[in-house]
Amino acid sequence: AQRVTQPEKLLSVFKGAPVELKCNYSYSGSPELFWYVQYSRQRLQLLLRHISRESIKGFTADLNKGETSFHLKKPFAQEEDSAMYYCALSGGSYIPTFGRGTSLIVHP
Amino acid sequence: NAGVTQTPKFQVLKTGQSMTLQCAQDMNHEYMSWYRQDPGMGLRLIHYSVGAGITDQGEVPNGYNVSRSTTEDFPLRLLSAAPSQTSVYFCASSNTLPGEQYFGPGTRLTVT
């Protein structure tokens, strides 16, 4: 079984502050981890995946197998980062399992 | 490419009514899935398909049916709508597993 936990429903920060959205997972094999974002009135879209090791819109996420975590980080939040963020896990040939989501609000 | 399309965008049903939510993709993706999005519950998998003619249940399949007669289409049928099925429904597709999921715009369903 695969499971994703996002402990924060809501994260509220001011513009320019660092942001960390937490994601913990449970899976016995080698997981594929993703972060998806849903901006207001837009469809869900992929933000980044751990195997690509990219930085997208200033966001990075590192897979920590020891802590079974895949936290999303950005050093300086912008107002346009306000959105709903979902962590997702795909193990083997399974359709992804999504976490409950974290709503990020960045205040001016 | 239109990507993943869903119809209708909004729907109001009365308890007991049935309806079909349509989903289509033009990317020739093998894998398609239906999720429902509820506040505080995130995205939960209803049904999925790994190819034409093959479907399977996800986490919350009760009250829903699916079929996959073509690669492009993956309709979701509500057999007898209940207020607990009030939700936003998303269809997604991908060409690999694991791989990026491409989502449709969603259907907002209200059951009264």
Backbone of each chain as ProteinMPNN parsed JSONL, in Angstrom:
{"seq_chain_A": "AQRVTQPEKLLSVFKGAPVELKCNYSYSGSPELFWYVQYSRQRLQLLLRHISRESIKGFTADLNKGETSFHLKKPFAQEEDSAMYYCALSGGSYIPTFGRGTSLIVHP", "coords_chain_A": {"N_chain_A": [[0.847, -1.196, 0.0], [0.382, 2.294, -0.585], [0.921, 5.497, 0.784], [0.306, 8.927, 1.485], [1.116, 11.738, 3.375], [0.217, 14.952, 4.182], [0.788, 17.189, 6.481], [-0.079, 19.79, 7.028], [-2.928, 21.75, 6.594], [-3.195, 24.346, 5.87], [-0.989, 26.963, 5.04], [0.381, 29.943, 5.858], [2.108, 32.75, 4.843], [4.31, 35.626, 4.638], [5.159, 37.684, 1.843], [8.349, 37.11, 0.469], [9.261, 35.598, 2.56], [10.654, 32.432, 3.679], [9.462, 29.242, 2.488], [8.129, 26.1, 3.378], [6.626, 23.22, 2.467], [5.288, 20.4, 3.81], [5.7, 16.894, 3.238], [5.134, 13.568, 3.798], [5.683, 10.105, 3.268], [4.545, 6.699, 2.792], [5.726, 3.721, 1.784], [6.817, 0.612, 0.622], [8.616, -0.013, -1.387], [10.669, 1.382, -4.021], [9.932, 4.666, -4.333], [8.186, 6.954, -6.556], [8.049, 10.35, -6.436], [5.995, 13.253, -6.511], [5.156, 16.715, -6.93], [2.207, 18.508, -7.254], [0.41, 21.377, -8.427], [-2.305, 23.594, -7.946], [-3.557, 26.367, -9.16], [-5.763, 29.178, -8.564], [-8.858, 28.62, -10.092], [-7.739, 27.098, -12.087], [-6.579, 24.088, -13.709], [-5.188, 21.148, -12.141], [-1.677, 20.81, -12.184], [1.531, 19.484, -12.994], [4.183, 20.271, -10.848], [6.822, 19.595, -9.962], [8.991, 16.688, -10.1], [10.682, 14.134, -8.331], [12.734, 12.703, -9.615], [13.665, 14.288, -11.63], [15.063, 16.312, -10.521], [14.885, 19.081, -10.723], [14.6, 22.698, -10.464], [11.736, 24.414, -10.201], [10.043, 27.339, -10.866], [11.408, 28.413, -8.741], [11.037, 26.6, -6.732], [12.11, 23.715, -4.931], [12.564, 20.238, -4.227], [13.562, 17.631, -2.182], [14.128, 14.197, -2.086], [14.039, 12.302, 0.754], [14.923, 9.404, 1.776], [15.475, 8.161, 4.172], [13.997, 9.571, 6.093], [11.601, 9.287, 4.923], [10.45, 11.43, 3.387], [9.407, 14.249, 1.374], [9.723, 17.109, 1.087], [8.592, 20.318, 0.007], [10.243, 23.23, -1.012], [10.9, 26.751, -0.914], [12.943, 29.556, -1.113], [12.203, 32.284, -1.038], [9.114, 33.424, -0.849], [6.533, 34.294, -3.207], [3.705, 36.357, -4.096], [2.284, 35.234, -6.194], [2.63, 32.562, -5.782], [0.639, 31.624, -4.249], [-1.615, 29.066, -3.809], [-3.055, 25.754, -4.167], [-1.361, 22.938, -3.042], [-0.33, 19.709, -3.852], [1.061, 16.709, -2.786], [2.243, 13.747, -4.302], [2.414, 10.205, -4.683], [3.788, 7.574, -6.494], [4.067, 4.273, -6.709], [5.875, 1.709, -8.163], [3.894, 0.247, -10.599], [1.612, 1.633, -10.025], [-1.298, 3.694, -10.057], [-1.071, 7.125, -9.174], [-1.115, 8.08, -5.69], [-2.572, 10.644, -3.859], [-1.861, 13.269, -1.516], [-3.645, 15.105, 1.086], [-3.454, 17.722, 0.496], [-2.108, 21.076, 0.711], [-2.931, 24.331, 1.406], [-1.461, 27.167, 0.295], [-0.946, 30.428, 1.263], [0.208, 33.512, 0.343], [0.952, 36.483, 1.689], [0.906, 40.005, 0.876]], "CA_chain_A": [[0.0, 0.0, 0.0], [1.117, 3.545, -0.614], [0.217, 6.509, 1.553], [0.936, 10.244, 1.486], [0.611, 12.6, 4.436], [0.563, 16.372, 4.19], [0.253, 17.507, 7.811], [-0.633, 21.148, 7.138], [-3.998, 22.088, 5.65], [-3.028, 25.738, 5.468], [0.271, 27.595, 5.376], [0.236, 31.36, 5.564], [3.391, 33.433, 5.007], [4.413, 36.911, 3.978], [6.016, 37.755, 0.667], [9.764, 37.168, 0.782], [9.595, 34.632, 3.614], [10.861, 31.067, 3.165], [8.296, 28.359, 2.539], [8.369, 24.658, 3.33], [5.398, 22.426, 2.524], [5.74, 19.074, 4.215], [5.106, 15.692, 2.66], [5.714, 12.302, 4.225], [5.065, 9.014, 2.532], [4.724, 5.335, 3.253], [5.771, 2.783, 0.658], [7.885, -0.338, 0.925], [9.574, -0.121, -2.474], [11.275, 2.651, -4.446], [8.816, 5.511, -4.747], [8.311, 8.132, -7.399], [7.325, 11.414, -5.748], [5.635, 14.396, -7.339], [4.369, 17.818, -6.394], [1.282, 19.134, -8.195], [-0.097, 22.661, -7.956], [-3.577, 24.035, -8.531], [-3.829, 27.787, -8.974], [-7.183, 29.476, -8.554], [-9.593, 28.485, -11.353], [-6.96, 26.374, -13.091], [-6.512, 22.657, -13.46], [-3.97, 20.657, -11.504], [-0.551, 20.616, -13.098], [2.751, 19.02, -12.349], [5.172, 21.293, -10.509], [8.094, 18.932, -10.15], [9.094, 15.289, -9.696], [11.994, 14.028, -7.676], [13.808, 12.155, -10.444], [14.185, 15.293, -12.55], [15.961, 17.157, -9.731], [14.838, 20.443, -11.25], [14.012, 23.764, -9.682], [10.672, 25.003, -11.012], [9.501, 28.557, -10.244], [12.133, 28.632, -7.502], [10.756, 25.51, -5.798], [12.882, 22.492, -4.989], [12.126, 19.199, -3.291], [14.538, 16.549, -2.099], [13.627, 12.945, -1.531], [14.819, 11.801, 1.891], [14.402, 8.05, 1.99], [15.606, 7.816, 5.585], [12.867, 10.162, 6.808], [10.436, 9.11, 4.025], [9.859, 12.746, 3.191], [9.631, 14.913, 0.09], [9.23, 18.453, 1.398], [8.729, 21.325, -1.049], [10.82, 24.427, -0.398], [11.224, 27.925, -1.724], [13.588, 30.469, -0.168], [11.529, 33.582, -0.946], [7.767, 33.246, -1.409], [5.924, 35.378, -3.976], [2.241, 36.319, -4.016], [1.752, 34.332, -7.22], [2.768, 31.18, -5.328], [-0.586, 31.23, -3.532], [-2.258, 27.978, -4.55], [-3.184, 24.482, -3.455], [-0.247, 22.081, -3.413], [-0.548, 18.301, -3.55], [2.147, 15.748, -2.924], [1.718, 12.492, -4.848], [3.341, 9.079, -4.678], [3.481, 6.494, -7.412], [4.975, 3.165, -6.47], [5.8, 0.673, -9.18], [2.971, 0.534, -11.693], [0.366, 2.091, -9.44], [-1.804, 5.043, -10.267], [-0.61, 7.9, -8.024], [-1.9, 8.425, -4.508], [-2.354, 12.046, -3.52], [-2.116, 13.72, -0.162], [-4.855, 15.908, 1.259], [-3.219, 19.064, -0.013], [-1.815, 22.216, 1.582], [-3.24, 25.612, 0.801], [-0.442, 28.174, 0.599], [-1.351, 31.818, 1.06], [1.327, 34.428, 0.497], [0.435, 37.839, 1.897], [1.824, 41.054, 0.38]], "C_chain_A": [[0.882, 1.246, 0.0], [0.274, 4.636, 0.043], [1.011, 7.801, 1.559], [0.288, 11.087, 2.569], [1.134, 14.016, 4.252], [-0.039, 16.931, 5.476], [-0.403, 18.874, 7.932], [-1.732, 21.352, 6.107], [-3.749, 23.456, 5.05], [-1.668, 26.235, 5.935], [0.184, 29.043, 4.921], [1.554, 32.058, 5.847], [3.305, 34.808, 4.357], [5.384, 36.816, 2.809], [7.467, 37.9, 1.1], [10.204, 36.19, 1.86], [9.86, 33.265, 2.999], [9.612, 30.219, 3.372], [8.765, 26.912, 2.535], [7.033, 23.947, 3.486], [5.808, 20.976, 2.748], [4.963, 17.955, 3.529], [5.861, 14.485, 3.201], [4.979, 11.171, 3.533], [5.348, 7.676, 3.195], [4.643, 4.423, 2.042], [6.977, 1.896, 0.846], [8.952, -0.417, -0.162], [10.233, 1.205, -2.78], [10.187, 3.565, -5.0], [9.193, 6.538, -5.81], [7.453, 9.201, -6.735], [7.15, 12.618, -6.66], [5.026, 15.494, -6.46], [3.525, 18.397, -7.527], [0.77, 20.432, -7.572], [-1.399, 22.984, -8.677], [-3.78, 25.501, -8.18], [-5.324, 28.032, -9.093], [-7.768, 29.385, -9.96], [-8.778, 27.824, -12.465], [-6.936, 24.888, -12.737], [-5.206, 22.296, -12.756], [-2.886, 20.464, -12.55], [0.673, 20.203, -12.304], [3.671, 20.202, -12.064], [6.57, 20.701, -10.649], [8.005, 17.48, -9.665], [10.521, 15.033, -9.263], [13.076, 13.531, -8.62], [14.396, 13.203, -11.379], [15.156, 16.234, -11.856], [16.005, 18.602, -10.236], [14.365, 21.417, -10.183], [13.002, 24.454, -10.59], [10.071, 26.172, -10.24], [10.153, 28.812, -8.88], [11.906, 27.561, -6.449], [11.71, 24.342, -6.026], [12.282, 21.499, -3.989], [13.141, 18.074, -3.338], [13.904, 15.333, -1.456], [14.568, 12.476, -0.435], [14.256, 10.439, 2.252], [14.485, 7.647, 3.454], [14.429, 8.326, 6.406], [11.559, 9.969, 6.045], [9.698, 10.424, 3.835], [10.228, 13.31, 1.824], [9.075, 16.327, 0.234], [9.526, 19.414, 0.252], [9.191, 22.634, -0.421], [11.012, 25.537, -1.42], [11.799, 28.967, -0.781], [12.852, 31.789, 0.028], [10.156, 33.485, -1.623], [7.295, 34.506, -2.14], [4.404, 35.248, -3.897], [1.647, 35.341, -5.025], [1.944, 32.858, -6.876], [1.533, 30.705, -4.564], [-1.372, 30.234, -4.365], [-2.45, 26.796, -3.615], [-2.09, 23.567, -3.96], [-0.525, 20.65, -2.947], [0.738, 17.517, -3.77], [1.543, 14.433, -3.414], [2.816, 11.444, -4.897], [2.879, 8.041, -5.682], [4.519, 5.41, -7.202], [4.797, 2.113, -7.539], [4.88, 1.076, -10.31], [1.625, 1.017, -11.181], [0.014, 3.495, -9.901], [-1.452, 5.855, -9.015], [-1.643, 8.052, -6.913], [-1.541, 9.836, -4.115], [-2.577, 12.286, -2.028], [-3.345, 14.607, -0.116], [-4.678, 17.353, 0.801], [-2.914, 20.085, 1.071], [-2.121, 23.488, 0.817], [-2.193, 26.621, 1.245], [-1.0, 29.555, 0.289], [-0.14, 32.692, 1.335], [0.774, 35.849, 0.557], [1.435, 38.882, 1.406], [2.578, 41.727, 1.51]], "O_chain_A": [[1.994, 1.234, 0.528], [-0.944, 4.681, -0.13], [2.24, 7.782, 1.63], [-0.938, 11.146, 2.672], [2.341, 14.243, 4.176], [-1.252, 17.127, 5.554], [-1.201, 19.097, 8.842], [-1.521, 21.159, 4.91], [-4.048, 23.704, 3.882], [-1.245, 25.974, 7.061], [-0.055, 29.327, 3.748], [2.071, 31.977, 6.961], [2.361, 35.113, 3.628], [6.295, 35.988, 2.791], [7.788, 38.7, 1.979], [11.401, 35.978, 2.05], [9.352, 32.963, 1.919], [8.824, 30.442, 4.291], [9.674, 26.541, 1.793], [6.384, 24.061, 4.526], [6.574, 20.404, 1.973], [3.761, 18.053, 3.28], [7.082, 14.398, 3.075], [3.786, 11.277, 3.249], [6.244, 7.537, 4.028], [3.618, 4.362, 1.362], [8.054, 2.379, 1.195], [10.075, -0.843, 0.108], [10.346, 2.062, -1.904], [9.587, 3.259, -6.03], [10.351, 6.933, -5.942], [6.265, 8.986, -6.496], [8.022, 12.956, -7.461], [4.463, 15.227, -5.398], [4.031, 18.73, -8.599], [0.706, 20.565, -6.35], [-1.566, 22.686, -9.86], [-4.13, 25.837, -7.049], [-6.06, 27.214, -9.644], [-7.251, 29.988, -10.9], [-9.093, 27.974, -13.645], [-7.236, 24.496, -11.609], [-4.242, 23.061, -12.782], [-3.151, 20.011, -13.663], [0.827, 20.523, -11.125], [3.909, 21.035, -12.938], [7.407, 21.242, -11.372], [7.09, 17.099, -8.934], [11.457, 15.648, -9.775], [14.239, 13.898, -8.452], [15.51, 13.03, -11.873], [15.976, 16.88, -12.508], [17.046, 19.256, -10.178], [13.814, 21.03, -9.153], [13.368, 25.011, -11.625], [9.641, 26.014, -9.097], [9.522, 29.362, -7.977], [12.518, 27.606, -5.382], [12.068, 24.024, -7.16], [11.592, 21.878, -3.043], [13.531, 17.622, -4.414], [13.235, 15.423, -0.426], [15.76, 12.278, -0.674], [13.243, 10.333, 2.943], [13.655, 6.873, 3.931], [13.922, 7.635, 7.289], [10.514, 10.445, 6.487], [8.496, 10.527, 4.082], [11.214, 12.908, 1.207], [8.091, 16.693, -0.409], [10.574, 19.333, -0.388], [8.62, 23.097, 0.566], [11.25, 25.299, -2.604], [11.201, 29.241, 0.26], [12.867, 32.355, 1.122], [10.071, 33.467, -2.851], [7.613, 35.628, -1.745], [3.88, 34.159, -3.661], [0.634, 34.696, -4.753], [1.466, 31.99, -7.608], [1.401, 29.517, -4.268], [-1.751, 30.528, -5.499], [-2.067, 26.827, -2.446], [-1.904, 23.427, -5.168], [-0.905, 20.417, -1.8], [1.405, 17.647, -4.797], [0.454, 14.05, -2.986], [3.986, 11.753, -5.121], [1.703, 7.676, -5.711], [5.702, 5.602, -7.483], [3.676, 1.671, -7.795], [5.062, 2.132, -10.916], [0.604, 0.826, -11.842], [0.874, 4.351, -10.104], [-1.526, 5.328, -7.905], [-2.848, 8.14, -7.149], [-0.365, 10.195, -4.042], [-3.368, 11.604, -1.376], [-4.004, 14.836, -1.13], [-5.644, 18.112, 0.731], [-3.393, 19.977, 2.2], [-1.626, 23.693, -0.291], [-2.056, 26.898, 2.437], [-1.469, 29.811, -0.82], [0.461, 32.629, 2.408], [0.201, 36.347, -0.412], [2.647, 38.686, 1.499], [3.384, 42.625, 1.265]]}, "seq_chain_B": "NAGVTQTPKFQVLKTGQSMTLQCAQDMNHEYMSWYRQDPGMGLRLIHYSVGAGITDQGEVPNGYNVSRSTTEDFPLRLLSAAPSQTSVYFCASSNTLPGEQYFGPGTRLTVT", "coords_chain_B": {"N_chain_B": [[-3.276, 20.152, -29.595], [-6.024, 19.277, -27.524], [-5.706, 18.137, -25.086], [-6.775, 16.916, -21.987], [-10.181, 16.696, -21.736], [-13.261, 17.573, -20.155], [-16.712, 17.095, -19.655], [-19.975, 17.699, -18.217], [-19.126, 21.117, -17.157], [-20.363, 22.029, -14.887], [-22.892, 20.612, -12.798], [-26.089, 19.923, -11.524], [-27.817, 17.657, -9.616], [-30.664, 15.707, -8.607], [-31.265, 13.74, -5.702], [-30.97, 10.309, -6.319], [-31.086, 10.453, -9.067], [-29.448, 9.582, -12.161], [-26.357, 9.93, -13.954], [-23.842, 10.662, -16.456], [-20.489, 11.494, -16.407], [-18.349, 12.942, -18.664], [-15.168, 12.184, -20.117], [-12.366, 12.832, -22.062], [-9.356, 12.249, -23.923], [-6.744, 13.35, -26.06], [-4.187, 12.465, -26.451], [-3.314, 9.969, -26.808], [-2.901, 8.424, -24.544], [-2.34, 5.644, -22.425], [-3.15, 5.241, -19.769], [-5.774, 6.115, -17.655], [-7.711, 7.942, -15.274], [-10.049, 8.568, -12.608], [-10.675, 11.017, -10.203], [-11.96, 12.278, -7.116], [-12.393, 15.416, -5.559], [-12.407, 16.714, -2.456], [-12.972, 19.082, 0.162], [-10.412, 19.157, 2.561], [-9.983, 16.491, 2.22], [-8.477, 15.992, 0.05], [-7.354, 14.57, -3.042], [-9.016, 11.777, -4.133], [-8.858, 8.53, -5.42], [-11.123, 7.139, -7.688], [-11.879, 5.301, -9.844], [-9.849, 3.551, -12.224], [-8.038, 3.056, -15.337], [-5.998, 0.936, -17.262], [-5.782, 0.635, -19.893], [-7.581, 0.246, -23.013], [-10.589, -1.444, -22.487], [-9.881, -2.36, -19.982], [-10.414, -1.942, -16.633], [-10.297, -0.795, -13.203], [-10.883, -0.723, -9.647], [-10.533, 2.104, -7.49], [-9.782, 3.914, -4.539], [-12.265, 4.847, -3.582], [-14.734, 3.571, -4.83], [-17.486, 3.019, -4.651], [-20.796, 3.399, -5.813], [-20.206, 4.343, -8.259], [-19.609, 3.743, -11.744], [-17.453, 2.635, -14.397], [-16.239, 2.521, -17.8], [-14.161, 1.494, -20.526], [-14.057, 1.743, -23.588], [-12.702, 2.763, -25.727], [-9.402, 4.088, -26.427], [-9.416, 6.818, -26.09], [-11.625, 7.714, -24.55], [-13.168, 7.88, -21.318], [-15.644, 7.478, -19.533], [-17.486, 8.356, -16.549], [-19.911, 6.965, -14.561], [-22.626, 7.83, -12.549], [-24.678, 6.007, -10.613], [-26.984, 6.158, -8.949], [-27.54, 9.033, -7.743], [-26.256, 10.534, -4.743], [-26.31, 12.793, -1.92], [-23.775, 12.684, -0.724], [-22.087, 12.439, -2.819], [-21.625, 14.878, -3.821], [-19.207, 16.923, -5.089], [-16.006, 17.816, -6.56], [-15.01, 16.598, -9.604], [-12.267, 15.084, -11.121], [-10.688, 14.132, -14.075], [-7.909, 12.277, -15.274], [-4.961, 11.631, -17.224], [-2.201, 9.589, -18.342], [0.897, 8.664, -19.925], [2.715, 6.894, -19.042], [3.498, 4.758, -16.262], [5.292, 4.875, -13.324], [4.366, 8.291, -13.876], [3.919, 11.621, -15.244], [0.779, 13.03, -14.495], [-1.872, 14.177, -16.441], [-4.302, 16.521, -16.109], [-7.857, 17.063, -16.408], [-10.173, 19.886, -16.631], [-12.06, 19.628, -14.648], [-15.235, 18.727, -13.138], [-17.852, 20.179, -11.508], [-20.019, 18.899, -9.267], [-23.196, 18.918, -7.83], [-25.352, 17.431, -5.57], [-28.631, 17.347, -4.642]], "CA_chain_B": [[-3.945, 19.145, -28.758], [-6.883, 19.795, -26.476], [-5.316, 17.537, -23.819], [-7.862, 16.198, -21.33], [-11.398, 17.511, -21.671], [-14.333, 17.023, -19.334], [-18.032, 17.732, -19.723], [-20.109, 19.155, -18.219], [-18.325, 21.817, -16.152], [-21.19, 22.087, -13.681], [-24.105, 19.805, -12.879], [-26.886, 19.769, -10.311], [-28.679, 16.483, -9.696], [-31.474, 15.382, -7.43], [-30.974, 12.42, -5.152], [-31.57, 9.206, -7.053], [-30.879, 10.577, -10.511], [-28.194, 9.048, -12.685], [-25.761, 10.725, -15.024], [-22.505, 10.286, -16.897], [-19.481, 12.533, -16.586], [-17.53, 12.564, -19.807], [-13.748, 12.517, -20.128], [-11.69, 12.422, -23.29], [-7.991, 12.762, -24.107], [-6.279, 13.19, -27.442], [-2.733, 12.292, -26.393], [-3.065, 8.536, -26.965], [-2.412, 7.891, -23.283], [-2.929, 4.366, -22.022], [-3.668, 5.237, -18.41], [-6.73, 7.167, -17.323], [-8.227, 7.774, -13.917], [-11.011, 9.525, -12.082], [-10.505, 11.396, -8.809], [-12.853, 13.297, -6.568], [-11.686, 16.367, -4.705], [-13.271, 17.222, -1.386], [-12.213, 19.892, 1.126], [-9.824, 18.419, 3.673], [-9.767, 15.069, 1.879], [-7.558, 15.91, -1.074], [-7.808, 13.848, -4.23], [-9.167, 10.346, -3.882], [-9.025, 7.785, -6.663], [-12.405, 6.433, -7.775], [-11.625, 4.177, -10.743], [-8.8, 3.831, -13.184], [-7.939, 2.145, -16.465], [-4.628, 0.83, -17.776], [-5.875, 0.459, -21.33], [-8.943, -0.003, -23.488], [-11.167, -2.699, -22.033], [-9.377, -2.754, -18.664], [-10.66, -0.948, -15.581], [-10.171, -1.329, -11.855], [-11.375, 0.175, -8.622], [-9.595, 2.84, -6.664], [-10.022, 3.99, -3.094], [-13.665, 5.147, -3.261], [-15.477, 3.229, -6.056], [-18.909, 2.716, -4.467], [-21.74, 4.35, -6.389], [-19.701, 4.776, -9.564], [-19.191, 2.747, -12.731], [-16.685, 3.147, -15.528], [-15.933, 1.608, -18.894], [-13.122, 2.086, -21.403], [-14.212, 1.046, -24.866], [-11.687, 3.3, -26.636], [-8.277, 4.709, -25.726], [-9.645, 8.247, -25.876], [-12.741, 8.074, -23.685], [-13.268, 7.184, -20.033], [-16.782, 8.085, -18.834], [-17.796, 7.965, -15.171], [-21.361, 6.939, -14.384], [-23.22, 7.806, -11.22], [-25.821, 5.112, -10.808], [-28.118, 6.737, -8.228], [-26.801, 10.09, -7.049], [-26.507, 10.791, -3.325], [-25.657, 14.048, -1.503], [-22.358, 12.433, -0.411], [-21.324, 12.499, -4.062], [-21.335, 16.279, -4.122], [-17.756, 17.0, -5.121], [-15.418, 18.189, -7.842], [-14.472, 15.376, -10.2], [-11.181, 15.299, -12.074], [-10.19, 13.033, -14.899], [-6.489, 12.455, -15.57], [-4.38, 10.603, -18.071], [-0.737, 9.58, -18.421], [1.36, 7.681, -20.899], [3.553, 5.924, -18.35], [3.354, 4.628, -14.818], [4.842, 6.184, -12.864], [4.586, 9.362, -14.831], [3.125, 12.829, -15.037], [-0.65, 12.965, -14.73], [-2.438, 15.356, -17.09], [-5.644, 16.633, -15.567], [-8.893, 17.858, -17.038], [-10.549, 21.083, -15.877], [-12.937, 19.291, -13.529], [-16.691, 18.874, -13.175], [-18.388, 20.435, -10.166], [-21.312, 18.233, -9.157], [-23.967, 19.11, -6.604], [-26.509, 16.54, -5.47], [-29.539, 17.911, -3.621]], "C_chain_B": [[-4.803, 19.804, -27.704], [-6.466, 19.255, -25.118], [-6.454, 16.704, -23.26], [-9.053, 17.139, -21.214], [-12.454, 16.785, -20.854], [-15.608, 17.809, -19.59], [-19.003, 16.986, -18.834], [-19.157, 19.801, -17.22], [-19.059, 21.865, -14.818], [-22.419, 21.209, -13.885], [-24.772, 19.777, -11.52], [-27.831, 18.594, -10.538], [-29.546, 16.4, -8.456], [-31.088, 13.975, -6.977], [-31.719, 11.351, -5.942], [-31.395, 9.28, -8.565], [-29.546, 9.95, -10.906], [-27.658, 9.992, -13.746], [-24.367, 10.2, -15.337], [-21.642, 11.521, -17.033], [-18.535, 12.061, -17.697], [-16.087, 13.016, -19.631], [-13.144, 11.997, -21.416], [-10.291, 13.012, -23.32], [-7.529, 12.435, -25.513], [-4.777, 13.006, -27.518], [-2.333, 10.822, -26.542], [-2.478, 7.913, -25.701], [-3.128, 6.593, -22.931], [-3.685, 4.467, -20.706], [-4.597, 6.422, -18.181], [-7.321, 6.889, -15.955], [-9.221, 8.872, -13.584], [-10.72, 9.748, -10.595], [-11.672, 12.294, -8.405], [-12.075, 14.14, -5.561], [-12.672, 16.95, -3.712], [-12.432, 18.01, -0.4], [-11.708, 19.047, 2.282], [-9.53, 16.958, 3.372], [-8.804, 14.912, 0.712], [-8.181, 15.225, -2.273], [-7.873, 12.371, -3.901], [-9.532, 9.638, -5.174], [-10.327, 6.99, -6.636], [-12.237, 5.145, -8.582], [-10.477, 4.561, -11.664], [-8.79, 2.761, -14.276], [-6.507, 2.134, -16.982], [-4.627, 0.549, -19.284], [-7.318, 0.173, -21.723], [-9.394, -1.388, -23.048], [-10.767, -3.142, -20.654], [-9.631, -1.634, -17.668], [-10.497, -1.617, -14.229], [-10.607, -0.264, -10.864], [-10.235, 0.875, -7.906], [-10.022, 2.804, -5.213], [-11.499, 4.126, -2.747], [-14.582, 4.833, -4.444], [-16.996, 3.112, -5.899], [-19.8, 3.817, -5.012], [-21.352, 4.83, -7.772], [-19.375, 3.565, -10.447], [-18.37, 3.416, -13.808], [-16.6, 2.076, -16.605], [-14.883, 2.291, -19.766], [-13.165, 1.313, -22.726], [-13.21, 1.558, -25.904], [-10.542, 3.877, -25.805], [-8.616, 6.128, -25.29], [-10.633, 8.556, -24.742], [-12.802, 7.229, -22.417], [-14.404, 7.812, -19.228], [-16.986, 7.512, -17.425], [-19.3, 8.066, -14.97], [-21.728, 6.919, -12.903], [-24.544, 7.068, -11.346], [-27.099, 5.668, -10.18], [-27.525, 7.791, -7.296], [-27.247, 10.269, -5.597], [-25.81, 12.097, -2.937], [-24.176, 13.88, -1.18], [-21.47, 12.456, -1.654], [-21.144, 13.928, -4.571], [-19.836, 16.487, -4.011], [-17.316, 17.643, -6.425], [-14.704, 16.946, -8.372], [-13.43, 15.738, -11.256], [-10.849, 13.999, -12.795], [-8.724, 13.323, -15.196], [-6.022, 11.348, -16.491], [-2.867, 10.693, -18.002], [-0.307, 8.51, -19.405], [2.32, 6.662, -20.292], [3.13, 5.846, -16.892], [4.682, 4.148, -14.257], [5.159, 7.278, -13.886], [3.702, 10.546, -14.529], [1.673, 12.569, -15.383], [-1.1, 14.285, -15.363], [-3.915, 15.425, -16.708], [-6.575, 17.424, -16.48], [-9.274, 19.027, -16.155], [-11.488, 20.818, -14.708], [-14.409, 19.488, -13.84], [-17.158, 19.073, -11.738], [-19.804, 19.914, -10.103], [-21.938, 18.514, -7.8], [-25.169, 18.197, -6.645], [-27.389, 17.032, -4.322], [-30.574, 16.879, -3.16]], "O_chain_B": [[-4.384, 20.767, -27.061], [-6.823, 19.836, -24.093], [-7.034, 15.881, -23.968], [-8.945, 18.235, -20.664], [-12.534, 15.556, -20.857], [-15.585, 19.032, -19.723], [-18.892, 15.768, -18.691], [-18.449, 19.093, -16.504], [-18.448, 21.756, -13.755], [-22.924, 21.077, -15.0], [-24.112, 19.627, -10.491], [-28.553, 18.548, -11.534], [-29.216, 16.944, -7.403], [-30.647, 13.143, -7.77], [-32.918, 11.46, -6.201], [-31.541, 8.275, -9.26], [-28.64, 9.809, -10.084], [-28.406, 10.755, -14.357], [-23.794, 9.407, -14.59], [-22.022, 12.484, -17.699], [-18.006, 10.95, -17.668], [-15.814, 14.079, -19.075], [-13.383, 10.856, -21.811], [-10.052, 14.111, -22.821], [-7.87, 11.396, -26.08], [-4.156, 13.345, -28.525], [-1.159, 10.475, -26.417], [-1.662, 6.994, -25.772], [-4.338, 6.456, -23.11], [-4.738, 3.852, -20.543], [-4.258, 7.569, -18.472], [-7.419, 5.737, -15.531], [-9.231, 9.944, -14.189], [-10.544, 8.797, -9.833], [-12.28, 12.971, -9.234], [-11.225, 13.643, -4.823], [-13.648, 17.598, -4.089], [-11.285, 17.643, -0.145], [-12.472, 18.312, 2.907], [-8.901, 16.267, 4.174], [-8.363, 13.8, 0.422], [-9.391, 15.296, -2.487], [-6.893, 11.784, -3.443], [-10.399, 10.087, -5.924], [-10.601, 6.261, -5.683], [-12.429, 4.044, -8.066], [-10.177, 5.739, -11.855], [-9.433, 1.718, -14.162], [-5.878, 3.183, -17.123], [-3.582, 0.259, -19.867], [-8.165, -0.106, -20.874], [-8.675, -2.374, -23.215], [-11.237, -4.173, -20.174], [-9.132, -0.52, -17.828], [-10.55, -2.842, -14.115], [-10.691, 0.922, -11.186], [-9.143, 0.334, -7.737], [-10.549, 1.805, -4.722], [-11.948, 3.588, -1.735], [-15.161, 5.756, -5.015], [-17.72, 3.105, -6.895], [-19.604, 4.998, -4.727], [-22.066, 5.621, -8.39], [-18.933, 2.521, -9.968], [-18.549, 4.597, -14.107], [-16.852, 0.896, -16.361], [-14.739, 3.514, -19.743], [-12.409, 0.366, -22.941], [-12.904, 0.85, -26.864], [-10.704, 4.124, -24.61], [-8.159, 6.588, -24.243], [-10.479, 9.562, -24.05], [-12.526, 6.029, -22.436], [-14.143, 8.606, -18.324], [-16.695, 6.346, -17.159], [-19.893, 9.123, -15.181], [-21.219, 6.115, -12.122], [-25.421, 7.474, -12.108], [-28.162, 5.652, -10.8], [-27.066, 7.475, -6.198], [-28.43, 10.172, -5.268], [-24.818, 12.47, -3.562], [-23.399, 14.82, -1.34], [-20.244, 12.488, -1.547], [-20.571, 14.145, -5.639], [-19.254, 16.253, -2.952], [-18.136, 17.972, -7.282], [-13.901, 16.328, -7.673], [-13.661, 16.561, -12.141], [-10.747, 12.93, -12.194], [-8.338, 14.481, -15.352], [-6.609, 10.267, -16.537], [-2.311, 11.734, -17.651], [-1.049, 7.568, -19.685], [2.693, 5.686, -20.943], [2.488, 6.754, -16.364], [5.167, 3.098, -14.677], [6.114, 7.173, -14.655], [2.835, 10.48, -13.658], [1.36, 11.974, -16.415], [-0.757, 15.365, -14.884], [-4.677, 14.491, -16.961], [-6.154, 18.318, -17.215], [-8.759, 19.156, -15.044], [-11.689, 21.693, -13.866], [-14.783, 20.302, -14.686], [-16.895, 18.245, -10.866], [-20.691, 20.414, -10.795], [-21.297, 18.369, -6.76], [-25.918, 18.18, -7.621], [-26.944, 17.12, -3.177], [-31.411, 17.182, -2.31]]}, "name": "protein", "num_of_chains": 2, "seq": "AQRVTQPEKLLSVFKGAPVELKCNYSYSGSPELFWYVQYSRQRLQLLLRHISRESIKGFTADLNKGETSFHLKKPFAQEEDSAMYYCALSGGSYIPTFGRGTSLIVHPNAGVTQTPKFQVLKTGQSMTLQCAQDMNHEYMSWYRQDPGMGLRLIHYSVGAGITDQGEVPNGYNVSRSTTEDFPLRLLSAAPSQTSVYFCASSNTLPGEQYFGPGTRLTVT"}
